[in-house]
Amino acid sequence: MRIALVNDYEVVVRGIAAMLRSYQDQVEIVELDLNSSVGDPVDITLYDTFAATQGDREAVHRLSLNPLAGKVVVYSWNLDPQLQAAAIANGASACLSKSLPAHELVEALQAVHSGREWRDPERRGSATVVGGDWPGREEGLTQREAEILALITQGLNNMEIAERTRLSPNSVKTYIRSCYRRIGTANRSKAILWGVEHGFRPDRERVPPHTASGF
């Protein structure tokens, strides 16, 4: 099963690739796309929504129209049923939770590839991060805090961030405050400067296939 990983942040797509490296007999990662279109034929394109638009927006629609992209799978923390339905209507074949352990993610991708229905196992308690990576993780930022900081660094205001992430404006403000505490800043301009200095600007390239498996 040939897979392309799509997100604007290299640390994010490399984190997914590292998460799947024990399953190279089942999954071949063909390329990692950073703000670029899929360039080689694959069976599945995994679209990570970190600091990106959700599955109901133009980015996923464009992917679904790319004959090289195969089946498009939205990989997200936000699995609201209405959002999932909109993503499917937009051309995605499935939406998968970022709380899936690596072996379940592989099983889900195999199900999508073969056209079988995938049911996310019932989980108790809150979802925890089980794999992958994101900018600022080594500084103690959670995945959501890092996503908010990435969007701040990109120049989005609070309402634009809420619209992009499908969080409430109050939730966005809460994440911003906790993010400021973690990185030791007191205002937006200093947070943007910190983000620029710590890799929170999007990357723009395609990682060649021969480097995509070296994890």
Residue pairs with C-beta under 8 A, 6 or more apart in sequence:
1 26
1 27
1 28
1 43
1 44
1 109
1 110
1 113
2 28
2 30
2 40
2 41
2 42
2 43
2 44
2 70
3 27
3 28
3 29
3 30
3 42
3 43
3 44
3 45
3 46
3 109
4 29
4 30
4 31
4 32
4 33
4 38
4 40
4 42
4 44
4 45
4 46
4 69
4 70
5 13
5 16
5 17
5 29
5 31
5 32
5 33
5 45
5 46
5 48
5 212
6 13
6 33
6 38
6 45
6 46
6 47
6 48
6 63
7 13
7 33
7 34
7 47
7 48
7 50
7 51
7 52
8 34
8 35
8 51
8 52
8 202
8 203
8 204
9 34
9 50
9 51
9 134
9 135
9 150
9 199
9 202
9 203
10 32
10 34
10 203
10 205
10 207
11 133
11 134
11 135
11 199
12 48
12 50
12 132
12 133
12 134
12 135
13 32
13 33
13 34
13 48
13 207
14 32
14 133
14 207
14 215
15 131
15 132
15 133
15 134
16 46
16 48
16 75
16 131
16 132
17 29
17 32
17 212
17 213
17 215
18 131
18 133
18 215
19 102
19 105
19 131
19 132
20 27
20 29
20 102
20 105
20 106
21 213
21 215
22 102
23 102
23 103
23 106
24 213
26 106
26 110
27 106
27 109
28 213
29 212
29 213
30 40
30 42
30 209
30 212
31 38
31 39
31 40
31 42
31 206
31 207
31 208
31 209
31 212
32 206
32 207
32 212
33 39
33 206
33 207
34 202
34 203
34 204
34 205
34 206
34 207
35 202
35 203
35 204
35 205
36 204
36 205
36 206
37 62
37 63
37 66
38 45
38 63
38 66
38 68
38 69
39 68
39 206
40 68
40 209
41 67
41 68
41 70
42 68
42 69
42 70
43 70
43 71
43 113
44 70
44 71
44 72
44 73
44 93
44 109
44 112
44 113
45 63
45 66
45 69
45 70
45 71
45 72
45 73
46 73
46 75
46 109
47 55
47 59
47 60
47 63
47 72
47 73
47 74
47 75
47 92
48 75
48 76
48 98
49 55
49 74
49 75
49 76
49 77
49 78
50 134
50 143
50 146
50 147
50 150
51 147
51 150
51 151
51 154
51 202
52 59
52 164
53 59
53 60
53 164
54 74
54 76
54 78
54 83
54 87
54 164
54 165
54 166
55 74
55 76
55 83
55 84
55 86
55 87
55 90
55 92
55 95
56 83
56 86
56 87
56 89
56 90
57 90
60 72
60 74
60 87
60 90
60 91
60 92
61 90
61 91
63 69
63 72
63 91
64 72
64 90
64 91
64 92
65 91
71 93
71 94
71 112
71 113
72 91
72 92
72 93
73 92
73 93
73 94
73 95
73 96
73 109
73 112
74 84
74 87
74 92
74 94
74 95
74 96
75 95
75 96
75 98
76 95
76 96
76 97
76 98
77 97
77 98
77 99
77 127
77 143
77 144
78 165
78 166
79 95
79 97
79 120
80 166
83 95
83 166
84 95
87 95
88 94
88 95
93 112
94 108
94 112
94 118
96 105
96 108
96 109
96 118
96 120
97 120
97 127
98 127
98 129
98 132
98 143
99 123
99 127
99 128
99 129
99 130
100 108
100 120
100 130
101 130
101 131
102 130
102 131
104 121
105 131
107 118
108 118
108 120
111 117
111 118
112 118
129 142
129 143
132 143
134 141
134 143
134 146
134 147
135 141
135 146
135 149
135 150
135 198
135 199
135 200
136 145
136 146
136 149
136 183
136 198
136 199
136 200
137 143
137 146
139 182
139 183
139 198
140 182
141 149
141 179
141 182
141 183
144 175
145 175
145 178
145 179
145 182
146 200
147 165
148 161
148 165
148 172
148 175
148 176
148 179
149 179
149 183
149 191
149 194
149 195
149 200
150 195
150 200
150 202
151 160
151 161
151 164
151 165
152 161
152 176
152 188
152 191
152 192
152 195
153 191
153 192
153 195
153 196
153 200
153 201
154 201
154 202
155 192
156 164
158 169
158 172
158 173
158 176
159 169
161 167
161 172
162 168
162 169
162 171
162 172
165 172
167 175
176 191
179 191
180 186
180 187
180 191
183 191
183 194
185 191
185 194
195 201
